Amino acid sequence: MDPKESFGNLIPDPLNKKLQQEGVPFSELRQASNVPEKLVEQIYRLWRSGTLRIERNWNGILDQPSNIPYSNSACLLPDDRLYLGISSLLHCWKIATWNVNSIRTRLPLILQWLKEHNPDVVCLQETKVEDAQFPVWELQQAGYESVFSGQKSYNGVAILSKHPIRDEQRGFRNGYDPENARLIAATVSGVRIVNVYVPQGQTTESEKFQYKLNFFAELIQEIRKYRKSESAFAIMGDFNIAPTAEDLSDPASMRNKVSFHPEEHALLAELKEIELSDLFRKFDQRSGQFSWWDFRTRGFERDAGMRIDYILANSVLTSSCQACIIDTEARAQDRPSDHAPVIAEFNL
């Protein structure tokens, strides 16, 4: 959701204008909103991204108010004055990754989500549709062109963009795993993007786990060519690996199992050594932040899940990142995917 539109929905229009011109005390904003909890959540997100500025004078003690930078322990005081910086919105560039678990089933939700969040680029996994059946027209009507690689009922990856898509690549450059549609890459607005759907692995005793390890090793070799790149680069998608115990609701029960196995962690660490940063963890170090919840066990309702979807970026792109969140609201909708989108915002 566009920050300006979000504030417009949560507070009266006159206050929205004051935010952009002379600032508004935090207490006044809360009192004017019918949904103060959502308003506060949005304030913190925009404060973290640098779009919102907070001035504090400690109840009149200071002659000149001081700007308060965002931190994980930051809090708001009633007399804090908030300013919404419109100029910082003009260069905001937003990308997202989302395992949609069937694009045809989820299409109404996807179209509504695109309208609300207005991302520049979206990487989709598990589209589960052959290329001839991909909803190109519907996405074009929503303002997005697309490149995709699909197969019937399984796998499938796609990149959607509001901007021209250049130099698309379907599958690995060396021809590995041609029968499975799990990797697609393209360049948008000068940013090279790799979208990947890593195999789940089933059980550690199965051939599918060995396939997962082999796939990831090939992925590392695929990405090595970007190690010294001076251009912005990101690899994102469903990695099917929870990086740390903080990314699991029950790490003890998952230890040495698929998605939390030492061999997987070693490969993930090797990938990150290609000078890649986990953008979500740049801004949020809290445990219990998940992107996937099991339908079968009502994991979302029980807050039992895993963080297995993420955006890894090189230093060029990481330095311009202003925010990265997991959009759990998409998971709470009717007929959702079992994954939530991960969204990152940049000042490019």
C-alpha positions in Angstrom: 0.0 0.0 0.0 1.3 3.4 -0.9 2.2 5.2 2.4 0.3 8.4 1.5 -2.8 6.4 0.6 -2.5 4.4 3.8 -2.5 7.5 6.0 -5.4 8.9 4.0 -7.4 5.8 4.9 -6.5 5.9 8.6 -6.9 9.6 9.5 -9.1 12.5 8.3 -7.9 14.3 5.2 -7.1 17.6 6.9 -4.6 15.8 9.2 -3.1 14.1 6.2 -2.4 17.5 4.7 -1.0 18.8 8.0 1.4 15.8 8.2 2.9 16.9 4.9 3.1 20.6 5.8 3.4 21.5 9.4 3.5 18.1 11.2 1.0 16.6 13.7 1.4 15.5 17.3 1.3 11.7 17.8 -1.5 12.0 20.4 -3.7 14.0 17.9 -3.2 11.4 15.2 -4.2 8.5 17.6 -7.3 10.3 18.8 -8.4 11.1 15.2 -8.1 7.5 13.9 -10.9 4.9 14.0 -8.2 2.2 13.9 -5.3 3.4 16.0 -3.6 0.0 16.1 -3.2 0.0 12.4 -2.2 3.6 12.3 0.6 3.0 14.8 1.8 0.0 12.8 1.9 2.2 9.7 3.7 5.0 11.5 6.5 2.6 12.7 6.9 1.1 9.2 7.3 4.6 7.6 9.5 5.8 10.4 11.8 2.8 9.8 11.8 3.4 6.1 12.8 7.1 6.5 9.5 8.4 4.9 8.2 9.7 8.2 10.3 12.1 10.4 9.8 12.4 14.2 10.6 15.5 16.1 10.8 15.5 19.9 11.1 18.3 22.4 10.7 16.3 25.7 7.5 18.2 26.8 9.0 21.6 26.0 12.3 21.1 27.8 14.3 21.6 24.6 14.3 25.0 22.8 14.8 23.2 19.5 13.2 19.8 18.9 15.5 17.0 17.9 15.0 14.5 15.2 14.6 11.0 16.6 16.1 8.2 14.4 14.3 4.9 14.2 15.7 1.9 16.1 14.3 -1.5 17.1 13.8 -0.1 20.7 12.3 3.2 19.5 9.0 4.3 20.9 6.6 7.2 20.3 5.7 9.9 22.9 2.4 11.7 22.9 4.0 15.1 22.2 6.2 13.8 19.3 5.5 15.7 16.1 5.3 13.6 12.9 6.1 14.8 9.4 5.3 12.8 6.3 8.0 13.5 3.7 6.4 13.4 0.2 9.7 14.0 -1.6 11.1 10.7 -0.3 8.1 8.9 -1.9 9.0 10.0 -5.4 12.0 7.7 -5.7 10.6 4.7 -3.8 11.1 1.4 -5.7 9.3 -1.6 -4.3 10.0 -5.3 -5.0 8.3 -8.4 -3.5 8.5 -12.2 -3.6 5.5 -14.4 -3.0 4.9 -18.2 -3.3 1.3 -18.0 -4.5 0.6 -21.8 -4.5 -1.3 -21.7 -7.9 -1.7 -18.4 -9.7 -5.1 -19.4 -11.2 -6.5 -20.2 -7.7 -5.0 -17.1 -6.2 -5.5 -14.6 -9.1 -8.3 -12.5 -7.5 -6.2 -12.1 -4.4 -3.1 -11.3 -6.4 -4.8 -8.6 -8.5 -6.3 -7.0 -5.4 -2.9 -7.1 -3.6 -1.2 -5.5 -6.6 -3.7 -2.7 -6.6 -3.2 -2.1 -2.9 0.6 -2.3 -2.7 1.6 -1.1 -6.1 5.0 -2.9 -6.2 7.4 -2.2 -9.1 8.4 -5.9 -9.4 7.0 -9.1 -8.0 8.6 -12.5 -8.2 6.1 -15.4 -8.0 6.8 -19.1 -7.2 4.6 -22.2 -7.5 2.5 -20.7 -10.2 1.5 -24.3 -11.2 0.4 -23.5 -14.7 1.7 -24.2 -18.2 2.9 -21.1 -20.1 -0.1 -21.2 -22.5 -2.4 -20.8 -19.5 -0.5 -18.0 -17.7 -2.9 -15.0 -17.0 -0.9 -12.5 -19.2 -4.0 -10.4 -20.1 -5.3 -10.1 -16.6 -1.9 -8.9 -15.3 -1.6 -6.5 -18.2 -4.9 -5.0 -17.3 -3.5 -4.5 -13.8 -0.5 -2.6 -15.3 2.1 -5.4 -15.2 4.1 -7.1 -18.0 5.4 -10.6 -17.2 7.9 -13.3 -18.0 7.4 -16.8 -16.8 8.4 -20.4 -16.9 5.8 -22.9 -15.9 4.6 -26.5 -16.0 1.3 -28.3 -15.3 0.3 -28.6 -11.6 3.9 -28.2 -10.2 6.6 -25.6 -9.7 6.5 -22.5 -12.0 8.1 -19.1 -11.5 7.3 -15.7 -12.9 8.5 -12.0 -12.7 5.9 -9.3 -13.0 6.9 -5.7 -13.6 5.5 -2.2 -14.1 8.6 -1.4 -16.1 10.2 -2.9 -19.2 11.7 -6.4 -18.5 15.1 -7.0 -20.2 17.5 -9.9 -20.7 15.2 -12.6 -19.3 16.7 -16.0 -18.6 14.6 -19.2 -18.0 16.4 -21.9 -16.0 20.1 -22.3 -15.2 22.7 -21.0 -17.6 24.4 -24.3 -17.7 21.2 -26.2 -18.5 20.9 -27.9 -15.2 17.4 -29.3 -14.3 15.6 -28.4 -17.5 12.5 -30.4 -16.7 11.6 -28.3 -13.6 10.5 -24.7 -13.8 12.3 -23.4 -10.7 14.4 -20.4 -11.8 13.9 -17.3 -13.9 16.0 -14.1 -14.1 15.6 -10.7 -15.7 16.8 -7.1 -15.4 14.3 -4.3 -14.5 15.3 -0.6 -14.1 19.0 -1.7 -14.0 18.5 -4.2 -11.2 19.3 -7.8 -12.0 16.7 -10.1 -10.3 16.9 -13.9 -9.9 13.7 -15.6 -8.8 14.1 -19.1 -7.4 11.9 -21.9 -6.0 14.1 -24.2 -4.1 12.9 -27.9 -3.8 11.3 -28.7 -0.4 13.2 -32.0 0.1 10.5 -34.1 1.7 12.6 -36.1 4.2 16.4 -36.3 4.8 16.3 -40.0 3.8 14.7 -39.4 0.4 16.1 -38.8 -3.0 14.3 -35.5 -3.0 16.5 -34.2 -0.2 19.6 -35.0 -2.3 18.0 -33.3 -5.2 17.5 -30.2 -3.0 21.2 -30.2 -2.0 22.3 -30.6 -5.6 19.9 -27.9 -6.7 21.3 -25.5 -4.1 24.9 -26.2 -5.0 24.1 -25.4 -8.7 22.3 -22.3 -7.5 25.5 -21.1 -5.8 27.5 -21.6 -8.9 24.8 -19.7 -10.9 25.0 -16.7 -8.6 28.8 -16.6 -8.2 29.1 -14.6 -11.4 27.4 -11.6 -9.6 29.9 -11.6 -6.8 31.9 -8.6 -8.0 29.0 -6.9 -9.8 28.9 -3.1 -9.4 25.2 -3.2 -10.5 22.3 -3.8 -8.1 21.5 -7.5 -7.8 19.0 -9.5 -5.8 18.0 -13.2 -5.5 14.7 -13.9 -3.9 12.0 -16.5 -3.6 11.0 -19.6 -1.6 14.3 -21.0 -0.3 12.6 -23.7 1.8 15.2 -23.3 4.5 14.7 -21.5 7.8 18.1 -19.7 8.4 18.2 -19.8 12.2 16.2 -21.0 15.2 14.6 -17.5 15.4 12.9 -18.3 12.1 11.0 -21.2 13.5 8.1 -21.6 15.9 9.5 -24.9 17.3 13.2 -25.2 16.4 13.8 -28.2 18.8 11.4 -30.4 16.8 12.9 -29.3 13.5 16.5 -29.9 14.3 18.3 -32.0 11.7 15.1 -32.2 9.6 14.3 -30.9 6.2 14.3 -27.1 6.1 16.5 -26.9 9.2 19.3 -29.3 8.5 23.1 -28.6 8.9 23.8 -29.5 5.2 21.2 -26.9 4.1 22.5 -24.3 6.4 26.1 -24.8 5.1 24.8 -24.2 1.6 22.8 -21.2 2.5 25.9 -19.7 4.3 27.9 -20.3 1.2 25.4 -18.5 -0.9 25.4 -15.5 1.5 29.1 -15.4 1.3 28.7 -14.1 -2.2 28.3 -10.7 -0.5 24.5 -11.1 -0.1 22.5 -9.7 2.8 19.1 -10.9 4.1 17.1 -7.7 3.8 14.4 -8.6 6.3 17.0 -9.1 9.0 18.5 -5.7 8.2 15.4 -4.1 9.8 13.8 -6.8 12.0 15.7 -9.1 14.4 12.7 -10.4 16.3 12.1 -14.1 16.5 8.7 -15.5 15.5 8.5 -13.6 12.2 7.3 -16.2 9.6 6.4 -16.3 5.9 4.9 -19.8 5.7 2.3 -21.6 7.9 1.0 -25.2 7.4 -2.6 -25.4 6.2 -3.0 -28.9 7.6 -2.2 -27.9 11.2 -3.8 -24.5 11.1 -0.4 -23.0 11.6 -1.3 -19.4 10.9 -4.1 -19.4 13.5 -1.7 -20.9 16.0 1.2 -18.6 15.0 3.3 -21.7 14.2 5.4 -21.3 11.1 8.8 -20.8 9.4 10.5 -17.9 7.6 11.6 -19.6 4.4 10.9 -16.8 1.9 13.4 -13.9 1.7 15.2 -11.4 -0.4 19.0 -11.5 -0.6 20.7 -8.5 -2.1 24.2 -7.3 -2.9 25.8 -4.3 -1.2 24.8 -2.0 -4.0 21.1 -2.7 -3.5 21.3 -3.3 0.3 22.7 0.2 0.8 19.5 1.8 -0.7 17.0 -0.5 1.1 14.7 1.5 3.4 12.4 -1.2 4.6 11.6 -4.9 4.4 8.5 -6.5 5.8 6.5 -9.8 5.7 2.9 -9.0 4.7 1.0 -11.3 6.9 -2.3 -9.5 6.0 -2.2 -11.3 2.6 -2.1 -14.7 4.5 -5.1 -13.7 6.5 -7.4 -13.2 3.5 -10.0 -15.7 2.2 -8.5 -18.6 0.1 -4.9 -17.5 0.7 -1.6 -19.1 -0.2 0.2 -20.8 2.6 3.0 -18.2 2.1 3.0 -14.5 2.8 4.7 -11.9 0.5 8.0 -10.4 1.5 8.2 -6.7 0.4 11.3 -4.5 0.3 11.5 -0.8 -0.5 14.4 1.2 -1.9 15.4 4.7 -2.6 16.9 4.3 -6.1 
